[in-house]
Amino acid sequence: MNKARLMQVLLAPHISEKATQATDKNQQYVFQVLPTATKQEIKEAVELLFNVKVTNVQTVCAKGKRKNFGRTRGKRSDWKKAYVGLQEGFDINFSGN
């Protein structure tokens, strides 16, 4: 894969209660990724950036919410998230310590 493309695939870690439970229970980490990213690209990007071994990748396309801004109706953008499972003994630390 193209290394420049892999550096752009992961947009941000997704931190929520559900994501924290997935990390604690299943050794899975959740990332917000490009809508055009494939599972193979996500796997290679995580392995490249965090120096870990990935066992599986599951993706979910989340629909953007409809919102009202005063009298104007709007819609947030659709986005994609990936649940990334790691091999035993590997860990990702987002705190930077």
Order of alpha helices (4+ residues) and beta strands (2+ residues): alpha-beta-alpha-beta-alpha-beta-beta-beta-beta
